[in-house]
Amino acid sequence: MTWKDHDLPVLKAIVQMTDEGAALIQPHQIVERLGMDPEEVRRALAALAGERPPFFRFTDVTGADSAGREIDGIHSPTGEARRVVGGWPAELLARQIIAGLEAAAEREPDEEKRGQLRQTAQFLGSAGWGVLLGVVGNAASAVVEV
């Protein structure tokens, strides 16, 4: 199985369940939610738990008799997890892009380039807002599919 078929759905479930109010997620809850094989979920959790920067906090309950790493008590998905699953608010990212363009215009010594940067920021903040949100959303989706 690929990242998209195996680990990503598990990470998405963790973020969604947390957003729905779950404080502590157990692997069996992910199995029930996704309808995945428990061993597939266990392997996905073990792989995700090893990521740096981390995707979430958890308790490692791997014992001497465990067949592989055992992850339990999953909670507190990070901003990195939210970015990977596309759950980071597109509007926030769009506003950061506009602020970055405005800041770049302030630092730009060339008057023509400064004007172009300001004009671009102004356009994206008004008539181009929908286009910018679409681009940000598509970019986040492309990152998830990699």
DSSP file (Angstrom, degrees, kcal/mol; ACC not computed):
  #  RESIDUE AA STRUCTURE BP1 BP2  ACC     N-H-->O    O-->H-N    N-H-->O    O-->H-N    TCO  KAPPA ALPHA  PHI   PSI    X-CA   Y-CA   Z-CA
    1    1 A M              0   0    0      0, 0.0     2,-0.1     0, 0.0     0, 0.0   0.000 360.0 360.0 360.0 153.3    0.0    0.0    0.0
    2    2 A T     >  -     0   0    0      1,-0.1     4,-2.3     4,-0.0     5,-0.4  -0.456 360.0-102.8 -94.2 169.8    1.1    3.6   -0.6
    3    3 A W  T  4>S+     0   0    0      1,-0.2     5,-2.8     2,-0.2     4,-0.4   0.905 123.2  53.7 -53.2 -44.4    1.3    6.5    1.8
    4    4 A K  T  45S+     0   0    0      1,-0.2    -1,-0.2     3,-0.2   142,-0.0   0.848 117.0  35.7 -63.7 -36.2   -1.9    7.8    0.3
    5    5 A D  T  45S+     0   0    0     -3,-0.2    -1,-0.2     3,-0.1    -2,-0.2   0.716 130.8  26.1 -88.6 -22.8   -3.8    4.6    0.9
    6    6 A H  T  X5S+     0   0    0     -4,-2.3     4,-0.7     3,-0.1    -3,-0.2   0.872 127.5  20.6-110.3 -67.8   -2.2    3.5    4.2
    7    7 A D  H  >5S+     0   0    0     -5,-0.4     4,-2.4    -4,-0.4     3,-0.2   0.886 114.4  61.2 -81.1 -40.6   -0.8    6.2    6.5
    8    8 A L  H  ><S+     0   0    0     -5,-2.8     4,-2.9     1,-0.2     5,-0.2   0.902 102.2  50.8 -58.9 -46.0   -2.7    9.3    5.2
    9    9 A P  H  > S+     0   0    0      0, 0.0     4,-2.2     0, 0.0    -1,-0.2   0.880 111.1  50.4 -60.5 -34.8   -6.2    8.1    6.0
   10   10 A V  H  X S+     0   0    0     -4,-0.7     4,-2.0    -3,-0.2    -2,-0.2   0.927 111.9  46.6 -66.9 -44.8   -5.1    7.3    9.5
   11   11 A L  H  X S+     0   0    0     -4,-2.4     4,-2.2     2,-0.2     5,-0.2   0.915 111.9  51.1 -63.8 -42.5   -3.6   10.7   10.0
   12   12 A K  H  X S+     0   0    0     -4,-2.9     4,-2.9     1,-0.2     5,-0.2   0.914 108.7  51.9 -59.5 -42.8   -6.7   12.4    8.6
   13   13 A A  H  X S+     0   0    0     -4,-2.2     4,-3.0    -5,-0.2     5,-0.3   0.900 108.2  51.6 -61.8 -41.0   -8.8   10.3   11.0
   14   14 A I  H  X S+     0   0    0     -4,-2.0     4,-2.0     2,-0.2    -1,-0.2   0.932 113.1  44.3 -61.6 -46.6   -6.7   11.5   14.0
   15   15 A V  H  X S+     0   0    0     -4,-2.2     4,-2.5     2,-0.2    -2,-0.2   0.931 116.4  46.6 -64.6 -45.8   -7.1   15.2   13.0
   16   16 A Q  H  X S+     0   0    0     -4,-2.9     4,-1.6     2,-0.2    -2,-0.2   0.922 111.9  49.8 -64.0 -44.7  -10.8   14.8   12.3
   17   17 A M  H  <>S+     0   0    0     -4,-3.0     5,-2.6    -5,-0.2    -1,-0.2   0.889 112.1  48.8 -63.4 -38.8  -11.5   12.9   15.5
   18   18 A T  H ><5S+     0   0    0     -4,-2.0     3,-1.8    -5,-0.3    -1,-0.2   0.928 109.7  51.5 -64.8 -44.6   -9.6   15.5   17.5
   19   19 A D  H 3<5S+     0   0    0     -4,-2.5    -1,-0.2     1,-0.3    -2,-0.2   0.780 105.9  56.6 -63.1 -25.8  -11.5   18.3   15.8
   20   20 A E  T 3<5S-     0   0    0     -4,-1.6    -1,-0.3    -5,-0.2    -2,-0.2   0.469 132.0 -91.3 -84.6  -2.5  -14.8   16.5   16.7
   21   21 A G  T < 5S+     0   0    0     -3,-1.8     2,-0.3     1,-0.3    -3,-0.2   0.412  73.6 147.9 113.1  -2.4  -13.8   16.6   20.3
   22   22 A A      < -     0   0    0     -5,-2.6    -1,-0.3     1,-0.2     3,-0.2  -0.505  22.8-173.8 -67.8 127.4  -11.9   13.4   21.0
   23   23 A A  S    S+     0   0    0      1,-0.3     2,-0.4    -2,-0.3    53,-0.2   0.803  74.7  21.0 -90.7 -33.0   -9.3   14.0   23.7
   24   24 A L  S    S-     0   0    0     51,-0.1     2,-0.5    52,-0.0    -1,-0.3  -0.971  74.0-156.5-141.7 120.0   -7.6   10.6   23.5
   25   25 A I  B     -A   74   0A   0     49,-3.1    49,-2.7    -2,-0.4   -11,-0.0  -0.837   2.7-156.1-106.0 131.8   -7.8    8.3   20.5
   26   26 A Q    >>  -     0   0    0     -2,-0.5     3,-1.3    47,-0.2     4,-1.2  -0.772  28.1-116.9-101.1 149.5   -7.3    4.6   20.7
   27   27 A P  H 3> S+     0   0    0      0, 0.0     4,-2.4     0, 0.0     3,-0.4   0.857 113.6  60.1 -53.6 -38.1   -6.3    2.5   17.6
   28   28 A H  H 3> S+     0   0    0      1,-0.2     4,-2.4     2,-0.2     5,-0.2   0.815 100.3  56.6 -63.5 -27.6   -9.6    0.5   17.7
   29   29 A Q  H <> S+     0   0    0     -3,-1.3     4,-2.2     2,-0.2    -1,-0.2   0.873 107.6  47.3 -69.3 -36.1  -11.5    3.8   17.2
   30   30 A I  H  X S+     0   0    0     -4,-1.2     4,-2.7    -3,-0.4     6,-0.3   0.908 110.7  52.1 -68.9 -42.0   -9.5    4.5   14.1
   31   31 A V  H  X>S+     0   0    0     -4,-2.4     4,-2.5     1,-0.2     5,-0.6   0.937 112.4  45.8 -57.3 -48.0  -10.1    0.9   12.9
   32   32 A E  H  <5S+     0   0    0     -4,-2.4    -2,-0.2     1,-0.2    -1,-0.2   0.904 114.3  47.9 -63.2 -42.1  -13.9    1.4   13.4
   33   33 A R  H  <5S+     0   0    0     -4,-2.2    -2,-0.2     1,-0.2    -1,-0.2   0.912 123.8  29.9 -66.5 -43.1  -13.9    4.8   11.8
   34   34 A L  H  <5S-     0   0    0     -4,-2.7    -2,-0.2    -5,-0.1    -1,-0.2   0.678  94.0-131.8 -93.5 -19.5  -12.0    3.8    8.7
   35   35 A G  T  <5 +     0   0    0     -4,-2.5    -3,-0.2    -5,-0.3     2,-0.1   0.754  56.9 147.8  70.8  22.5  -13.0    0.1    8.4
   36   36 A M      < -     0   0    0     -5,-0.6    -1,-0.2    -6,-0.3    -2,-0.1  -0.475  59.0 -89.8 -86.9 160.6   -9.3   -0.7    7.9
   37   37 A D     >  -     0   0    0     -2,-0.1     4,-2.1     1,-0.1     3,-0.4  -0.486  35.1-126.3 -64.7 135.3   -7.6   -3.9    9.1
   38   38 A P  H  > S+     0   0    0      0, 0.0     4,-2.4     0, 0.0    -1,-0.1   0.844 110.2  53.4 -55.6 -35.5   -6.3   -3.5   12.7
   39   39 A E  H  > S+     0   0    0      2,-0.2     4,-2.4     1,-0.2     5,-0.2   0.876 107.1  51.5 -69.1 -36.2   -2.8   -4.5   11.6
   40   40 A E  H  > S+     0   0    0     -3,-0.4     4,-2.4     2,-0.2    -1,-0.2   0.914 111.2  47.6 -63.9 -42.9   -2.8   -1.9    8.8
   41   41 A V  H  X S+     0   0    0     -4,-2.1     4,-2.9     2,-0.2     5,-0.2   0.915 110.6  52.3 -64.7 -42.8   -3.7    0.8   11.3
   42   42 A R  H  X S+     0   0    0     -4,-2.4     4,-2.3     1,-0.2    -2,-0.2   0.924 111.9  45.6 -59.0 -45.3   -1.1   -0.5   13.8
   43   43 A R  H  X S+     0   0    0     -4,-2.4     4,-2.3     2,-0.2    -1,-0.2   0.899 113.0  50.1 -66.1 -40.1    1.6   -0.2   11.1
   44   44 A A  H  X S+     0   0    0     -4,-2.4     4,-3.0     2,-0.2     5,-0.2   0.930 111.2  48.7 -63.8 -44.7    0.4    3.2    9.9
   45   45 A L  H  X S+     0   0    0     -4,-2.9     4,-2.5     1,-0.2    -2,-0.2   0.903 110.6  51.1 -61.8 -40.8    0.5    4.5   13.5
   46   46 A A  H  X S+     0   0    0     -4,-2.3     4,-0.7    -5,-0.2    -1,-0.2   0.914 113.6  44.7 -63.1 -42.0    4.0    3.1   14.0
   47   47 A A  H >< S+     0   0    0     -4,-2.3     3,-0.8     1,-0.2     4,-0.2   0.934 115.1  47.1 -67.3 -45.8    5.2    4.8   10.9
   48   48 A L  H >< S+     0   0    0     -4,-3.0     3,-1.4     1,-0.2     7,-0.5   0.851 105.5  60.0 -65.2 -34.9    3.4    8.1   11.7
   49   49 A A  H 3< S+     0   0    0     -4,-2.5    -1,-0.2     1,-0.3    -2,-0.2   0.734 101.5  55.7 -66.7 -21.5    4.7    8.1   15.2
   50   50 A G  T << S+     0   0    0     -3,-0.8    -1,-0.3    -4,-0.7    -2,-0.2   0.455  82.4 116.0 -89.8  -0.7    8.3    8.1   13.9
   51   51 A E    <   -     0   0    0     -3,-1.4     4,-0.2    -4,-0.2    -3,-0.0  -0.387  62.0-122.4 -72.8 146.0    7.9   11.2   11.8
   52   52 A R  S    S+     0   0    0      2,-0.1    -2,-0.0    -2,-0.1    -3,-0.0  -0.993 102.4  38.0-131.7 125.4    9.9   14.4   12.5
   53   53 A P  S    S-     0   0    0      0, 0.0    -1,-0.1     0, 0.0    25,-0.0   0.573 115.0-114.3 -64.3 157.0    8.6   16.9   13.1
   54   54 A P        -     0   0    0      0, 0.0    27,-0.3     0, 0.0    26,-0.3  -0.233  17.5-153.1 -68.3 152.9    6.0   14.9   14.9
   55   55 A F  S    S-     0   0    0     -7,-0.5    23,-2.4     1,-0.3     2,-0.3   0.712  72.8 -16.9 -93.3 -26.2    2.4   14.6   13.8
   56   56 A F        -     0   0    0     21,-0.3    -1,-0.3    -8,-0.2     2,-0.3  -0.972  68.0 -97.1-166.2 169.9    0.8   13.9   17.2
   57   57 A R  E     +B   75   0B   0     18,-3.0    18,-2.7    -2,-0.3     2,-0.3  -0.715  47.9 156.7 -97.4 155.5    1.5   12.9   20.8
   58   58 A F  E     -     0   0B   0     -2,-0.3     2,-0.5    16,-0.2    15,-0.2  -0.969  42.2-104.1-164.2 171.6    1.0    9.4   21.9
   59   59 A T  E     -B   72   0B   0     13,-3.1    13,-2.6    -2,-0.3     2,-0.8  -0.963  27.6-141.8-110.2 127.5    1.9    6.7   24.4
   60   60 A D  E     +B   71   0B   0     -2,-0.5    11,-0.2    11,-0.2     9,-0.0  -0.807  24.7 172.6 -89.5 112.1    4.3    4.0   23.2
   61   61 A V        +     0   0    0      9,-2.4     2,-0.2    -2,-0.8    10,-0.2   0.032  19.6 149.2-109.1  25.3    3.0    0.7   24.7
   62   62 A T        -     0   0    0      8,-0.5     2,-0.2     2,-0.1     7,-0.1  -0.417  27.1-167.5 -62.6 126.8    5.4   -1.6   22.8
   63   63 A G    >   -     0   0    0      5,-0.2     3,-1.6    -2,-0.2     5,-0.1  -0.614  37.7 -99.5-111.0 173.2    6.1   -4.6   25.0
   64   64 A A  T 3  S+     0   0    0      1,-0.3    -2,-0.1    -2,-0.2    -1,-0.0   0.793 125.1  47.9 -61.6 -28.2    8.7   -7.4   24.8
   65   65 A D  T 3  S+     0   0    0      3,-0.0    -1,-0.3     2,-0.0     2,-0.1   0.360  85.9 120.1 -95.6   5.5    6.0   -9.6   23.3
   66   66 A S    <   -     0   0    0     -3,-1.6     3,-0.1     1,-0.1    -4,-0.0  -0.443  60.5-143.8 -73.5 142.7    4.8   -7.1   20.7
   67   67 A A  S    S-     0   0    0     -2,-0.1     2,-0.3     1,-0.1    -1,-0.1   0.696  81.3 -19.7 -75.9 -19.7    5.1   -8.0   17.1
   68   68 A G  S    S-     0   0    0     -5,-0.1    -5,-0.2   -26,-0.0     2,-0.1  -0.921 103.4 -38.2-167.4-174.8    6.0   -4.4   16.2
   69   69 A R        -     0   0    0     -2,-0.3     2,-0.5    -7,-0.1   -23,-0.2  -0.396  54.2-151.7 -63.8 133.7    5.7   -0.9   17.7
   70   70 A E        -     0   0    0     -2,-0.1    -9,-2.4   -25,-0.1    -8,-0.5  -0.945  10.0-168.2-114.7 119.0    2.4   -0.4   19.5
   71   71 A I  E     +B   60   0B   0     -2,-0.5     2,-0.3   -11,-0.2   -11,-0.2  -0.881  15.1 161.0-109.7 136.3    1.0    3.2   19.7
   72   72 A D  E     +B   59   0B   0    -13,-2.6   -13,-3.1    -2,-0.4   -46,-0.1  -0.889  48.3  38.8-143.7 169.9   -1.9    4.1   22.0
   73   73 A G  E    S-     0   0B   0     -2,-0.3     2,-0.3   -15,-0.2   -47,-0.2   0.912  70.5-169.3  52.8  53.8   -3.5    7.2   23.5
   74   74 A I  E     +A   25   0B   0    -49,-2.7   -49,-3.1   -16,-0.2     2,-0.3  -0.560  19.6 142.0 -79.9 135.5   -3.1    9.4   20.5
   75   75 A H  E     +B   57   0B   0    -18,-2.7   -18,-3.0    -2,-0.3   -51,-0.1  -0.966  34.7  43.9-159.8 172.2   -3.8   13.1   21.0
   76   76 A S        -     0   0    0     -2,-0.3    -1,-0.1   -53,-0.2   -61,-0.1   0.912  62.6-151.4  52.9  61.5   -2.8   16.7   20.2
   77   77 A P        -     0   0    0      0, 0.0   -21,-0.3     0, 0.0    -1,-0.1  -0.363  19.8-127.0 -58.6 141.5   -2.2   16.6   16.4
   78   78 A T     >  -     0   0    0    -23,-2.4     4,-2.0     1,-0.1     5,-0.2  -0.294  20.0-103.6 -86.6 169.8    0.4   19.2   15.4
   79   79 A G  H  > S+     0   0    0      1,-0.2     4,-2.5     2,-0.2     5,-0.2   0.852 123.1  59.4 -58.8 -35.1    0.2   22.0   12.9
   80   80 A E  H  > S+     0   0    0    -26,-0.3     4,-2.4     2,-0.2    -1,-0.2   0.919 104.3  49.1 -60.4 -44.0    2.4   19.8   10.7
   81   81 A A  H  > S+     0   0    0    -27,-0.3     4,-2.1   -26,-0.2     6,-0.2   0.916 111.5  49.6 -61.2 -43.0   -0.2   17.0   10.7
   82   82 A R  H  X>S+     0   0    0     -4,-2.0     5,-2.6     1,-0.2     6,-1.0   0.883 110.5  49.8 -66.0 -37.9   -2.9   19.6    9.8
   83   83 A R  H ><5S+     0   0    0     -4,-2.5     3,-0.8     4,-0.2    -1,-0.2   0.925 110.3  50.8 -64.8 -43.2   -0.8   20.9    7.0
   84   84 A V  H 3<5S+     0   0    0     -4,-2.4    -2,-0.2     1,-0.3    -1,-0.2   0.886 113.3  43.8 -64.0 -40.1   -0.2   17.4    5.6
   85   85 A V  H 3<5S-     0   0    0     -4,-2.1    -1,-0.3    -5,-0.2    -2,-0.2   0.479 115.7-112.9 -86.3  -0.4   -3.8   16.5    5.6
   86   86 A G  T <<5S+     0   0    0     -3,-0.8    -3,-0.2    -4,-0.5     4,-0.2   0.696  82.5 122.9  81.0  18.4   -4.9   19.8    4.2
   87   87 A G      < +     0   0    0     -5,-2.6    -4,-0.2    -6,-0.2    -5,-0.1   0.441  34.7 109.4 -93.9   0.3   -6.7   20.9    7.3
   88   88 A W  S    S-     0   0    0     -6,-1.0     2,-0.1    -5,-0.1    52,-0.1  -0.625  88.2 -96.4 -75.5 132.4   -4.7   24.1    7.8
   89   89 A P     >  -     0   0    0      0, 0.0     4,-1.8     0, 0.0     3,-0.2  -0.252  27.1-152.3 -58.6 122.1   -7.1   26.9    7.1
   90   90 A A  H  > S+     0   0    0      1,-0.2     4,-2.7     2,-0.2     5,-0.2   0.855  94.8  59.5 -61.0 -35.3   -6.6   28.1    3.5
   91   91 A E  H  > S+     0   0    0      1,-0.2     4,-2.4     2,-0.2    -1,-0.2   0.907 103.6  50.3 -62.7 -41.3   -7.7   31.6    4.4
   92   92 A L  H  > S+     0   0    0     -3,-0.2     4,-1.9     1,-0.2    -1,-0.2   0.926 112.6  46.6 -61.7 -45.0   -4.9   31.9    7.0
   93   93 A L  H  X S+     0   0    0     -4,-1.8     4,-2.0     2,-0.2    -2,-0.2   0.899 110.8  52.5 -64.8 -40.0   -2.4   30.8    4.4
   94   94 A A  H  X S+     0   0    0     -4,-2.7     4,-2.1     1,-0.2    -1,-0.2   0.915 109.2  49.3 -62.3 -42.3   -3.8   33.2    1.8
   95   95 A R  H  X S+     0   0    0     -4,-2.4     4,-2.6     1,-0.2    -1,-0.2   0.865 108.8  53.4 -65.1 -35.0   -3.6   36.1    4.2
   96   96 A Q  H  X S+     0   0    0     -4,-1.9     4,-2.3     2,-0.2    -1,-0.2   0.871 107.1  51.9 -67.0 -36.0    0.0   35.2    5.0
   97   97 A I  H  X S+     0   0    0     -4,-2.0     4,-2.2     2,-0.2    -2,-0.2   0.933 111.3  46.6 -64.4 -45.8    0.8   35.3    1.3
   98   98 A I  H  X S+     0   0    0     -4,-2.1     4,-2.4     1,-0.2    -2,-0.2   0.927 112.7  49.2 -62.9 -44.8   -0.7   38.7    0.9
   99   99 A A  H  X S+     0   0    0     -4,-2.6     4,-2.5     1,-0.2    -1,-0.2   0.883 110.1  52.6 -62.0 -37.8    1.2   40.0    4.0
  100  100 A G  H  X S+     0   0    0     -4,-2.3     4,-2.3     2,-0.2    -1,-0.2   0.894 109.2  48.6 -64.9 -40.1    4.4   38.5    2.6
  101  101 A L  H  X S+     0   0    0     -4,-2.2     4,-2.1     2,-0.2    -2,-0.2   0.906 112.1  49.2 -65.2 -41.7    3.9   40.3   -0.7
  102  102 A E  H  X S+     0   0    0     -4,-2.4     4,-1.8     2,-0.2    -2,-0.2   0.907 112.2  47.9 -64.7 -41.3    3.2   43.6    1.2
  103  103 A A  H  X S+     0   0    0     -4,-2.5     4,-1.4     1,-0.2    -2,-0.2   0.893 110.5  51.8 -65.9 -39.3    6.3   43.1    3.3
  104  104 A A  H  X S+     0   0    0     -4,-2.3     4,-1.2     1,-0.2    -1,-0.2   0.884 107.2  53.5 -64.6 -37.4    8.4   42.4    0.2
  105  105 A A  H  < S+     0   0    0     -4,-2.1     3,-0.3     1,-0.2    -1,-0.2   0.901 106.0  53.0 -63.0 -40.2    7.1   45.5   -1.4
  106  106 A E  H  < S+     0   0    0     -4,-1.8    -1,-0.2     1,-0.2    -2,-0.2   0.833 114.3  42.0 -64.0 -32.1    8.2   47.6    1.6
  107  107 A R  H  < S+     0   0    0     -4,-1.4    -1,-0.2    -5,-0.1    -2,-0.2   0.619  88.8 107.5 -89.8 -13.7   11.7   46.1    1.4
  108  108 A E     <  -     0   0    0     -4,-1.2     6,-0.1    -3,-0.3    -4,-0.0  -0.518  49.7-166.6 -73.8 121.1   12.0   46.4   -2.4
  109  109 A P        +     0   0    0      0, 0.0     2,-0.5     0, 0.0    -1,-0.2   0.803  67.5  85.8 -76.1 -28.7   14.4   49.1   -3.5
  110  110 A D  S  > S-     0   0    0      1,-0.2     4,-2.7     2,-0.0     5,-0.2  -0.631  70.3-151.2 -78.4 120.1   13.3   49.1   -7.2
  111  111 A E  H  > S+     0   0    0     -2,-0.5     4,-2.3     1,-0.2     5,-0.2   0.875  93.4  51.0 -61.1 -40.8   10.2   51.3   -7.5
  112  112 A E  H  > S+     0   0    0      2,-0.2     4,-2.0     1,-0.2    -1,-0.2   0.936 113.7  43.8 -64.6 -46.4    8.7   49.4  -10.5
  113  113 A K  H  > S+     0   0    0      2,-0.2     4,-2.6     1,-0.2    -2,-0.2   0.893 111.5  54.9 -64.8 -39.6    9.0   46.0   -8.7
  114  114 A R  H  X S+     0   0    0     -4,-2.7     4,-2.3     1,-0.2    -1,-0.2   0.918 108.9  48.1 -59.1 -44.1    7.7   47.6   -5.5
  115  115 A G  H  X S+     0   0    0     -4,-2.3     4,-2.5     2,-0.2    -1,-0.2   0.889 110.9  50.6 -64.0 -40.1    4.6   48.8   -7.4
  116  116 A Q  H  X S+     0   0    0     -4,-2.0     4,-2.5     2,-0.2    -2,-0.2   0.903 110.4  49.3 -65.5 -40.9    4.1   45.4   -8.9
  117  117 A L  H  X S+     0   0    0     -4,-2.6     4,-2.5     2,-0.2    -2,-0.2   0.926 113.2  46.5 -64.0 -44.5    4.3   43.7   -5.5
  118  118 A R  H  X S+     0   0    0     -4,-2.3     4,-2.6     1,-0.2    -2,-0.2   0.912 112.7  50.2 -62.9 -42.5    1.8   46.1   -4.0
  119  119 A Q  H  X S+     0   0    0     -4,-2.5     4,-2.6     2,-0.2    -2,-0.2   0.902 111.1  48.7 -64.0 -41.4   -0.5   45.7   -7.0
  120  120 A T  H  X S+     0   0    0     -4,-2.5     4,-2.7     2,-0.2     5,-0.2   0.930 112.1  48.2 -64.7 -45.2   -0.4   41.9   -6.8
  121  121 A A  H  X S+     0   0    0     -4,-2.5     4,-1.7     1,-0.2    -2,-0.2   0.911 112.9  49.0 -60.8 -42.8   -1.1   42.0   -3.0
  122  122 A Q  H  X S+     0   0    0     -4,-2.6     4,-0.6     2,-0.2    -2,-0.2   0.919 112.3  47.8 -64.3 -44.0   -4.0   44.4   -3.6
  123  123 A F  H ><>S+     0   0    0     -4,-2.6     5,-3.3     1,-0.2     3,-1.3   0.940 112.4  48.1 -62.4 -47.6   -5.5   42.2   -6.4
  124  124 A L  H 3<5S+     0   0    0     -4,-2.7    -1,-0.2     1,-0.3    -2,-0.2   0.808 110.0  53.8 -65.7 -28.3   -5.2   39.0   -4.4
  125  125 A G  H 3<5S+     0   0    0     -4,-1.7    -1,-0.3    -5,-0.2    -2,-0.2   0.563 126.2  14.9 -81.3  -8.4   -6.8   40.7   -1.4
  126  126 A S  T X<5S+     0   0    0     -3,-1.3     3,-1.6    -4,-0.6     4,-0.3   0.362 135.5   9.8-127.4 -98.7   -9.8   41.8   -3.4
  127  127 A A  T 3 5S+     0   0    0      1,-0.3     3,-0.4    -5,-0.2     4,-0.3   0.803 130.8  49.0 -62.1 -30.6  -10.9   40.6   -6.8
  128  128 A G  T 3><S+     0   0    0     -5,-3.3     4,-2.8    -6,-0.2    -1,-0.3   0.361  78.8 104.0 -91.6   6.0   -8.3   37.7   -6.8
  129  129 A W  H <> S+     0   0    0     -3,-1.6     4,-2.5    -6,-0.4     5,-0.2   0.902  81.8  47.5 -56.3 -46.2   -9.3   36.4   -3.3
  130  130 A G  H  > S+     0   0    0     -3,-0.4     4,-2.0    -4,-0.3    -1,-0.2   0.889 112.3  50.0 -63.4 -39.9  -11.2   33.5   -4.7
  131  131 A V  H  > S+     0   0    0     -4,-0.3     4,-2.4     2,-0.2    -2,-0.2   0.932 110.6  49.8 -63.3 -45.6   -8.4   32.6   -7.1
  132  132 A L  H  X S+     0   0    0     -4,-2.8     4,-2.8     1,-0.2     5,-0.2   0.918 109.8  50.5 -61.1 -44.6   -5.8   32.7   -4.3
  133  133 A L  H  X S+     0   0    0     -4,-2.5     4,-2.5     1,-0.2    -1,-0.2   0.900 111.1  49.8 -60.5 -40.1   -8.0   30.5   -2.0
  134  134 A G  H  X S+     0   0    0     -4,-2.0     4,-2.5     2,-0.2    -1,-0.2   0.905 111.3  48.0 -64.3 -41.7   -8.3   28.0   -4.8
  135  135 A V  H  X S+     0   0    0     -4,-2.4     4,-2.6     2,-0.2    -2,-0.2   0.928 112.7  48.0 -65.0 -45.2   -4.5   28.0   -5.5
  136  136 A V  H  X S+     0   0    0     -4,-2.8     4,-2.1     1,-0.2    -2,-0.2   0.924 113.6  47.8 -62.4 -44.0   -3.7   27.6   -1.8
  137  137 A G  H  X S+     0   0    0     -4,-2.5     4,-1.9    -5,-0.2    -2,-0.2   0.902 113.2  47.5 -63.5 -41.9   -6.2   24.7   -1.5
  138  138 A N  H  X S+     0   0    0     -4,-2.5     4,-2.4     2,-0.2    -2,-0.2   0.880 110.0  52.8 -67.1 -38.2   -4.9   23.0   -4.6
  139  139 A A  H  X S+     0   0    0     -4,-2.6     4,-1.9     1,-0.2    -2,-0.2   0.910 109.0  49.4 -64.0 -41.4   -1.3   23.4   -3.4
  140  140 A A  H  X S+     0   0    0     -4,-2.1     4,-1.8     1,-0.2    -1,-0.2   0.901 111.1  50.0 -64.6 -39.9   -2.2   21.7   -0.1
  141  141 A S  H  X S+     0   0    0     -4,-1.9     4,-1.7     1,-0.2    -2,-0.2   0.893 108.4  52.6 -65.0 -39.4   -3.9   18.9   -1.9
  142  142 A A  H  X S+     0   0    0     -4,-2.4     4,-0.7     1,-0.2    -1,-0.2   0.883 108.0  51.2 -64.1 -37.9   -0.9   18.3   -4.2
  143  143 A V  H >< S+     0   0    0     -4,-1.9     3,-0.8     1,-0.2    -1,-0.2   0.898 108.1  52.6 -64.9 -40.2    1.4   18.1   -1.2
  144  144 A V  H 3< S+     0   0    0     -4,-1.8    -1,-0.2     1,-0.2    -2,-0.2   0.861 108.1  51.4 -63.4 -36.3   -0.9   15.5    0.4
  145  145 A E  H 3<        0   0    0     -4,-1.7    -1,-0.2     1,-0.2    -2,-0.2   0.596 360.0 360.0 -80.7 -10.7   -0.8   13.3   -2.7
  146  146 A V    <<        0   0    0     -3,-0.8    -1,-0.2    -4,-0.7    -2,-0.1   0.513 360.0 360.0 -65.6 360.0    2.9   13.3   -3.0
